Amino acid sequence: MMNLDKQLIKVGSLKTTHGIKGEFKFWMQENYHLVEELANKKIFLKDSKNNIDVKVVERLAMISGKRILKLKDIDDINQAEKFVGMDVYFKIDDNLVEEEISLMNYDVVYENNIIGKVVEELFNGAHDLVKVLKEEKTEFWIPCVDRYVVEYDDDNKKIFVQNIEGLF
């Protein structure tokens, strides 16, 4: 049998119970976002001794900006208490989440020269922007759109840009 740990990805934890009907506040790591509905999917709960419980999601809801997770067959707060603090894992093959890659500290390459490093990321409601710190200590923002960004090289942590003359 293949090692289960190698098939799992840690995505968050069960922080506390929510209400008295066996629901949890589910904290998710910021670098992941859900790409699939969780209802009827298996999740894996791991305690501090690396014991794994497999549970099935009944529902996941956003209430007041918090993720509230209900698992099948956990119907009251007493049953839920023993799972509080456990880490939540998904099977990698289930493709339930995507990892958001941070562009922080990427080198910014313009006309084959490294002109600076990404020091901040921002989403302005329309698209992502990166703040670049140039060698001469000036900063400027580049919108992450096709007009300016030619390529992201995640392996070498580089962003290749064009048409940026008017941005700094």
C-alpha positions in Angstrom: 0.0 0.0 0.0 1.3 3.4 -0.9 2.1 5.8 1.9 -1.1 7.9 2.6 1.0 11.0 3.7 2.5 11.3 0.2 -1.0 11.5 -1.3 -2.2 14.3 1.1 -1.8 18.0 1.1 -2.3 20.1 4.3 -4.8 22.9 3.6 -5.8 24.1 7.1 -7.2 23.2 10.5 -10.3 23.0 12.5 -9.9 26.0 14.9 -13.0 25.8 17.1 -16.5 24.4 17.2 -19.3 26.6 15.8 -22.7 26.4 17.6 -23.9 23.2 19.1 -24.7 21.1 16.0 -21.2 19.7 15.4 -20.0 22.4 13.1 -16.4 23.8 13.0 -14.7 27.0 12.1 -12.4 25.8 9.3 -9.2 27.9 8.9 -7.6 27.5 5.5 -4.0 28.4 4.7 -3.9 31.7 2.8 -1.9 30.2 -0.2 -4.7 27.8 -1.1 -8.2 28.5 -2.5 -11.0 26.0 -3.2 -11.7 25.1 -6.8 -14.2 22.4 -6.1 -17.4 22.1 -4.0 -16.5 20.2 -0.8 -19.9 18.5 -0.2 -19.6 14.7 -0.1 -15.8 14.9 -0.5 -13.5 13.0 1.9 -11.2 15.0 4.1 -8.4 13.7 6.3 -8.0 15.0 9.9 -4.7 14.5 11.5 -4.0 14.9 15.2 -0.8 15.9 17.0 0.2 12.2 17.1 -0.3 11.8 13.3 -3.4 9.7 13.7 -5.7 10.2 10.8 -9.5 10.3 10.8 -11.3 10.2 7.4 -14.5 12.2 7.4 -17.0 13.2 4.7 -18.0 16.8 4.3 -21.7 17.5 4.6 -21.4 21.2 3.7 -19.1 24.2 3.8 -20.6 27.7 4.2 -19.3 31.2 4.6 -20.9 32.9 7.6 -19.7 36.4 8.6 -16.5 35.9 6.6 -15.7 32.6 8.3 -15.7 29.1 6.8 -18.1 26.9 8.7 -17.6 23.2 8.0 -20.2 20.5 8.8 -19.0 16.9 8.6 -21.3 13.9 8.2 -22.0 11.9 11.4 -20.8 14.7 13.7 -24.1 16.1 14.9 -23.4 17.8 18.3 -20.7 19.8 20.0 -19.6 16.9 22.2 -18.8 14.8 19.2 -17.1 17.8 17.5 -14.8 18.8 20.5 -12.4 15.9 20.0 -11.6 17.1 16.4 -10.8 20.7 17.4 -7.2 21.6 16.6 -6.7 18.9 14.1 -5.1 19.7 10.8 -7.2 19.3 7.6 -5.7 17.5 4.6 -7.2 16.8 1.1 -6.1 14.1 -1.3 -3.9 15.7 -3.9 -5.6 13.7 -6.6 -9.0 15.1 -5.7 -7.9 18.5 -7.0 -10.0 20.4 -4.5 -7.6 23.3 -4.1 -5.1 25.4 -6.1 -2.0 26.9 -4.6 -1.6 30.6 -5.2 2.0 31.3 -5.9 3.4 34.4 -4.3 5.5 36.7 -6.4 7.3 38.2 -3.4 11.1 38.4 -4.0 10.8 37.5 -7.6 13.4 39.3 -9.8 11.9 41.6 -12.4 13.6 41.3 -15.8 13.3 44.1 -18.4 15.2 44.0 -21.7 17.3 41.1 -20.4 18.4 43.0 -17.2 17.2 42.4 -13.7 15.8 45.9 -12.8 14.6 45.1 -9.3 12.7 42.8 -6.9 9.0 42.4 -6.1 8.5 43.8 -2.6 4.7 43.9 -2.3 1.6 42.3 -4.0 -1.8 43.9 -4.2 -5.2 43.1 -5.8 -7.0 46.3 -6.8 -10.4 44.7 -7.6 -9.6 44.4 -11.3 -6.2 42.7 -11.4 -3.0 41.9 -9.4 -0.2 44.5 -9.1 3.4 44.0 -8.0 5.5 46.7 -6.4 9.1 46.6 -7.7 12.0 48.0 -5.7 14.7 49.1 -8.1 18.4 49.1 -7.3 18.4 52.9 -6.9 15.8 52.4 -4.1 12.9 53.8 -6.1 9.6 51.8 -6.1 6.9 51.5 -8.8 3.9 49.4 -9.4 3.4 47.0 -12.4 -0.1 45.7 -13.3 0.0 41.9 -13.8 -1.6 42.1 -17.2 -0.5 41.0 -20.7 0.5 44.5 -21.8 3.3 44.5 -19.1 4.0 40.9 -18.1 5.5 38.7 -20.8 6.2 35.6 -18.6 6.3 34.3 -15.1 9.3 31.9 -14.5 8.3 30.2 -11.2 11.3 27.9 -11.2 13.8 30.7 -11.3 11.6 33.2 -9.5 11.6 35.8 -12.3 9.0 38.0 -14.0 9.8 39.2 -17.5 8.2 42.5 -18.3 7.8 44.9 -21.3 6.3 48.4 -22.0 7.0 49.6 -18.5 8.7 52.9 -19.5 5.8 55.1 -18.3 5.4 53.3 -14.9 8.4 54.7 -13.1 
